[in-house]
Amino acid sequence: MPQKKSRVFQTGMVRKQGDKLNRTQRGKQIASFRKRQITRAAYEIIAEKGYYNFTMMDIAKKAGVSSGLIHHYFKDKENMLVTLLREMQQNVRSSLERAIEREADPKVKLGIFIDQGFGLVENEKEYIYVTFDFLTQIKFNERMQRILSKLYRGYRETLSQILREGKEQGVFKEVDEHYIATIFTSIMLGFEQQYIVDNTAFFYREYAARVKNFIFDMVLIQK
């Protein structure tokens, strides 16, 4: 069976030599590719070993590069990890936004938003583990705190925008969209955490479906 594409990392390929690129452009493209190659390896290693239990040599072996090349692109371990965290969040957000932008109906957008949010724990479990590892660092690392804060704010803003569109089109009630967005984000994160800790505690898909119905009941105008 073909491997399912990850929404967290989709490493691009460097253009073929036949493409018309000058030396500077090609150098930048290769650098971008190498950085993503290294951060993807870091993502896989942290998912496997945890935030505290890996070395730069582990990442170098996973990426198939020298440790010197890692230090060429990242000045230190923290810089690489911050880059990894930022790229993870950007890729997940971009995937969600692309799926939503293809739809015009706010009800469909809301369904996609909820399904993708809950789907991360089953489809991208490594992403959840790695994100939780980074959460342990926010007390000590302001850069990581800002990136994670931006992630959660992005979820709230995207959902709020969907709800505003629905109200403007007369399909959603006059609700406090920021409140609803905050409630849903809190439920989603809490569900993910509980399921990762104990996946026998409840039926994840069933409960996710019930939360989805709950959100729709809160916002949808019944006709």
C-alpha positions as a Markdown table, in Angstrom:
| # | Residue | x | y | z |
|---|---|---|---|---|
| 1 | Met | 0.0 | 0.0 | 0.0 |
| 2 | Pro | 1.3 | 3.5 | -0.7 |
| 3 | Gln | 2.4 | 5.4 | 2.4 |
| 4 | Lys | 0.0 | 8.1 | 3.5 |
| 5 | Lys | 1.4 | 11.6 | 3.1 |
| 6 | Ser | 2.1 | 13.4 | 6.4 |
| 7 | Arg | 0.6 | 16.8 | 6.9 |
| 8 | Val | 3.5 | 17.6 | 9.2 |
| 9 | Phe | 6.4 | 17.1 | 6.8 |
| 10 | Gln | 6.3 | 17.0 | 3.0 |
| 11 | Thr | 9.9 | 17.4 | 2.1 |
| 12 | Gly | 10.2 | 19.0 | -1.3 |
| 13 | Met | 12.7 | 18.0 | -4.0 |
| 14 | Val | 15.4 | 20.2 | -5.4 |
| 15 | Arg | 14.7 | 21.1 | -9.0 |
| 16 | Lys | 16.4 | 19.2 | -11.8 |
| 17 | Gln | 19.6 | 20.7 | -13.3 |
| 18 | Gly | 17.7 | 21.4 | -16.5 |
| 19 | Asp | 15.7 | 24.1 | -14.7 |
| 20 | Lys | 17.0 | 27.6 | -15.3 |
| 21 | Leu | 18.3 | 28.7 | -12.0 |
| 22 | Asn | 21.3 | 30.8 | -11.3 |
| 23 | Arg | 23.9 | 29.7 | -8.7 |
| 24 | Thr | 22.4 | 31.8 | -5.9 |
| 25 | Gln | 18.9 | 30.6 | -6.5 |
| 26 | Arg | 20.1 | 27.0 | -6.6 |
| 27 | Gly | 22.2 | 27.4 | -3.5 |
| 28 | Lys | 19.2 | 28.8 | -1.6 |
| 29 | Gln | 17.0 | 25.9 | -2.8 |
| 30 | Ile | 19.6 | 23.3 | -1.8 |
| 31 | Ala | 19.9 | 25.0 | 1.6 |
| 32 | Ser | 16.2 | 25.0 | 2.1 |
| 33 | Phe | 16.0 | 21.3 | 1.2 |
| 34 | Arg | 18.8 | 20.3 | 3.5 |
| 35 | Lys | 17.3 | 22.2 | 6.4 |
| 36 | Arg | 14.0 | 20.4 | 5.9 |
| 37 | Gln | 15.8 | 17.1 | 5.6 |
| 38 | Ile | 17.5 | 17.7 | 9.0 |
| 39 | Thr | 14.4 | 19.0 | 10.7 |
| 40 | Arg | 12.4 | 16.0 | 9.5 |
| 41 | Ala | 15.0 | 13.7 | 10.9 |
| 42 | Ala | 14.9 | 15.7 | 14.2 |
| 43 | Tyr | 11.1 | 15.3 | 14.2 |
| 44 | Glu | 11.4 | 11.5 | 13.8 |
| 45 | Ile | 14.1 | 11.2 | 16.4 |
| 46 | Ile | 12.2 | 13.2 | 19.0 |
| 47 | Ala | 9.1 | 11.2 | 18.4 |
| 48 | Glu | 11.1 | 8.0 | 18.9 |
| 49 | Lys | 13.4 | 9.0 | 21.8 |
| 50 | Gly | 11.8 | 12.1 | 23.4 |
| 51 | Tyr | 13.0 | 15.6 | 23.8 |
| 52 | Tyr | 15.8 | 14.9 | 26.3 |
| 53 | Asn | 17.1 | 11.6 | 25.0 |
| 54 | Phe | 18.7 | 12.3 | 21.7 |
| 55 | Thr | 22.0 | 13.6 | 20.3 |
| 56 | Met | 22.9 | 15.6 | 17.3 |
| 57 | Met | 24.6 | 12.5 | 16.0 |
| 58 | Asp | 21.3 | 10.6 | 16.2 |
| 59 | Ile | 19.8 | 13.3 | 13.9 |
| 60 | Ala | 22.7 | 13.2 | 11.6 |
| 61 | Lys | 22.4 | 9.4 | 11.1 |
| 62 | Lys | 18.7 | 9.6 | 10.6 |
| 63 | Ala | 19.1 | 12.4 | 8.0 |
| 64 | Gly | 22.1 | 10.7 | 6.3 |
| 65 | Val | 24.3 | 13.8 | 6.7 |
| 66 | Ser | 27.3 | 14.7 | 8.8 |
| 67 | Ser | 27.0 | 16.4 | 12.1 |
| 68 | Gly | 29.1 | 19.2 | 10.6 |
| 69 | Leu | 26.5 | 19.9 | 8.0 |
| 70 | Ile | 23.8 | 20.3 | 10.7 |
| 71 | His | 26.0 | 22.9 | 12.5 |
| 72 | His | 26.5 | 24.6 | 9.1 |
| 73 | Tyr | 22.8 | 25.2 | 8.8 |
| 74 | Phe | 21.8 | 25.6 | 12.5 |
| 75 | Lys | 24.0 | 27.5 | 14.9 |
| 76 | Asp | 23.1 | 25.4 | 17.8 |
| 77 | Lys | 20.6 | 22.7 | 19.0 |
| 78 | Glu | 18.1 | 25.2 | 20.2 |
| 79 | Asn | 18.0 | 27.0 | 16.9 |
| 80 | Met | 17.3 | 23.7 | 15.1 |
| 81 | Leu | 14.6 | 22.7 | 17.6 |
| 82 | Val | 12.9 | 26.1 | 17.3 |
| 83 | Thr | 13.0 | 25.8 | 13.5 |
| 84 | Leu | 11.5 | 22.3 | 13.7 |
| 85 | Leu | 8.7 | 23.5 | 15.9 |
| 86 | Arg | 7.9 | 26.5 | 13.7 |
| 87 | Glu | 7.9 | 24.3 | 10.5 |
| 88 | Met | 5.7 | 21.6 | 12.2 |
| 89 | Gln | 3.1 | 24.2 | 13.1 |
| 90 | Gln | 3.2 | 26.0 | 9.7 |
| 91 | Asn | 2.7 | 22.8 | 7.8 |
| 92 | Val | -0.2 | 21.6 | 9.9 |
| 93 | Arg | -1.8 | 25.1 | 9.7 |
| 94 | Ser | -1.3 | 25.3 | 5.9 |
| 95 | Ser | -2.8 | 21.9 | 5.4 |
| 96 | Leu | -5.9 | 22.9 | 7.3 |
| 97 | Glu | -6.2 | 26.3 | 5.6 |
| 98 | Arg | -5.9 | 24.7 | 2.1 |
| 99 | Ala | -8.7 | 22.2 | 2.9 |
| 100 | Ile | -11.0 | 25.0 | 4.2 |
| 101 | Glu | -10.3 | 27.4 | 1.3 |
| 102 | Arg | -11.6 | 24.9 | -1.2 |
| 103 | Glu | -15.0 | 25.1 | 0.3 |
| 104 | Ala | -17.6 | 28.0 | 0.3 |
| 105 | Asp | -20.2 | 26.6 | 2.7 |
| 106 | Pro | -19.4 | 27.6 | 6.3 |
| 107 | Lys | -21.0 | 24.3 | 7.5 |
| 108 | Val | -18.6 | 22.3 | 5.4 |
| 109 | Lys | -15.7 | 24.4 | 6.6 |
| 110 | Leu | -16.7 | 23.9 | 10.2 |
| 111 | Gly | -16.9 | 20.1 | 9.7 |
| 112 | Ile | -13.4 | 20.0 | 8.0 |
| 113 | Phe | -11.9 | 22.1 | 10.8 |
| 114 | Ile | -13.3 | 19.8 | 13.5 |
| 115 | Asp | -12.4 | 16.6 | 11.7 |
| 116 | Gln | -8.8 | 17.7 | 11.0 |
| 117 | Gly | -8.3 | 18.9 | 14.6 |
| 118 | Phe | -9.5 | 15.6 | 16.1 |
| 119 | Gly | -7.8 | 13.6 | 13.3 |
| 120 | Leu | -4.3 | 14.6 | 14.3 |
| 121 | Val | -4.2 | 12.2 | 17.2 |
| 122 | Glu | -4.8 | 9.2 | 15.0 |
| 123 | Asn | -3.2 | 10.3 | 11.7 |
| 124 | Glu | -0.2 | 12.2 | 13.1 |
| 125 | Lys | 0.4 | 10.8 | 16.5 |
| 126 | Glu | 4.1 | 11.6 | 16.3 |
| 127 | Tyr | 3.2 | 15.2 | 15.9 |
| 128 | Ile | 1.2 | 15.1 | 19.1 |
| 129 | Tyr | 4.0 | 13.5 | 21.0 |
| 130 | Val | 6.6 | 16.0 | 19.8 |
| 131 | Thr | 4.3 | 19.0 | 20.5 |
| 132 | Phe | 3.8 | 17.7 | 24.0 |
| 133 | Asp | 7.5 | 17.5 | 24.4 |
| 134 | Phe | 7.9 | 21.1 | 23.3 |
| 135 | Leu | 5.2 | 22.2 | 25.7 |
| 136 | Thr | 7.5 | 21.2 | 28.6 |
| 137 | Gln | 9.9 | 23.8 | 27.5 |
| 138 | Ile | 7.7 | 26.9 | 27.4 |
| 139 | Lys | 8.6 | 27.9 | 30.9 |
| 140 | Phe | 12.3 | 28.1 | 29.9 |
| 141 | Asn | 12.2 | 29.0 | 26.3 |
| 142 | Glu | 10.3 | 32.1 | 25.3 |
| 143 | Arg | 10.7 | 31.4 | 21.5 |
| 144 | Met | 9.0 | 28.1 | 21.8 |
| 145 | Gln | 6.3 | 29.7 | 24.0 |
| 146 | Arg | 5.6 | 32.3 | 21.3 |
| 147 | Ile | 5.4 | 29.6 | 18.5 |
| 148 | Leu | 2.9 | 27.5 | 20.5 |
| 149 | Ser | 0.9 | 30.5 | 21.4 |
| 150 | Lys | 0.7 | 31.4 | 17.8 |
| 151 | Leu | -0.5 | 27.9 | 17.0 |
| 152 | Tyr | -3.4 | 28.0 | 19.4 |
| 153 | Arg | -4.3 | 31.6 | 18.5 |
| 154 | Gly | -4.3 | 30.5 | 14.8 |
| 155 | Tyr | -6.8 | 27.7 | 15.6 |
| 156 | Arg | -9.1 | 30.2 | 17.5 |
| 157 | Glu | -8.9 | 32.8 | 14.7 |
| 158 | Thr | -9.6 | 30.3 | 11.9 |
| 159 | Leu | -12.6 | 28.9 | 13.7 |
| 160 | Ser | -13.8 | 32.4 | 14.6 |
| 161 | Gln | -13.6 | 33.4 | 11.0 |
| 162 | Ile | -15.7 | 30.3 | 9.9 |
| 163 | Leu | -18.3 | 31.2 | 12.5 |
| 164 | Arg | -18.4 | 34.8 | 11.4 |
| 165 | Glu | -18.9 | 33.7 | 7.8 |
| 166 | Gly | -21.7 | 31.5 | 8.9 |
| 167 | Lys | -23.4 | 34.3 | 10.8 |
| 168 | Glu | -23.1 | 36.6 | 7.8 |
| 169 | Gln | -24.7 | 34.0 | 5.5 |
| 170 | Gly | -27.5 | 33.3 | 8.0 |
| 171 | Val | -26.6 | 29.7 | 8.8 |
| 172 | Phe | -25.1 | 30.1 | 12.2 |
| 173 | Lys | -26.6 | 31.7 | 15.3 |
| 174 | Glu | -25.4 | 35.0 | 16.8 |
| 175 | Val | -22.9 | 33.3 | 19.1 |
| 176 | Asp | -19.7 | 34.6 | 20.6 |
| 177 | Glu | -17.3 | 33.1 | 18.1 |
| 178 | His | -14.2 | 33.7 | 20.2 |
| 179 | Tyr | -15.8 | 31.8 | 23.1 |
| 180 | Ile | -16.9 | 28.9 | 20.9 |
| 181 | Ala | -13.4 | 28.8 | 19.3 |
| 182 | Thr | -11.8 | 28.8 | 22.8 |
| 183 | Ile | -14.1 | 26.0 | 24.0 |
| 184 | Phe | -13.5 | 23.8 | 21.0 |
| 185 | Thr | -9.7 | 24.2 | 21.1 |
| 186 | Ser | -9.7 | 23.4 | 24.8 |
| 187 | Ile | -11.8 | 20.3 | 24.2 |
| 188 | Met | -9.7 | 19.1 | 21.3 |
| 189 | Leu | -6.4 | 19.5 | 23.2 |
| 190 | Gly | -7.8 | 17.8 | 26.3 |
| 191 | Phe | -9.1 | 14.9 | 24.3 |
| 192 | Glu | -5.7 | 14.5 | 22.6 |
| 193 | Gln | -3.9 | 14.5 | 25.8 |
| 194 | Gln | -6.2 | 12.0 | 27.6 |
| 195 | Tyr | -6.1 | 9.7 | 24.6 |
| 196 | Ile | -2.3 | 9.8 | 24.3 |
| 197 | Val | -2.0 | 9.0 | 28.1 |
| 198 | Asp | -4.6 | 6.2 | 28.0 |
| 199 | Asn | -6.2 | 5.2 | 24.8 |
| 200 | Thr | -8.5 | 2.8 | 26.6 |
| 201 | Ala | -10.2 | 5.5 | 28.6 |
| 202 | Phe | -12.9 | 6.2 | 26.0 |
| 203 | Phe | -13.8 | 5.6 | 22.4 |
| 204 | Tyr | -12.0 | 8.4 | 20.7 |
| 205 | Arg | -13.8 | 8.5 | 17.4 |
| 206 | Glu | -17.2 | 8.2 | 19.0 |
| 207 | Tyr | -16.5 | 11.0 | 21.5 |
| 208 | Ala | -15.0 | 13.2 | 18.8 |
| 209 | Ala | -18.2 | 12.7 | 16.7 |
| 210 | Arg | -20.3 | 13.7 | 19.8 |
| 211 | Val | -18.3 | 16.8 | 20.3 |
| 212 | Lys | -18.7 | 17.7 | 16.6 |
| 213 | Asn | -22.5 | 17.3 | 17.0 |
| 214 | Phe | -22.3 | 19.4 | 20.2 |
| 215 | Ile | -20.5 | 22.3 | 18.4 |
| 216 | Phe | -23.0 | 22.2 | 15.5 |
| 217 | Asp | -25.9 | 22.2 | 17.9 |
| 218 | Met | -24.4 | 25.3 | 19.6 |
| 219 | Val | -24.0 | 27.3 | 16.4 |
| 220 | Leu | -26.3 | 26.0 | 13.7 |
| 221 | Ile | -29.6 | 27.6 | 13.0 |
| 222 | Gln | -32.2 | 24.8 | 12.9 |
| 223 | Lys | -34.6 | 25.1 | 10.0 |
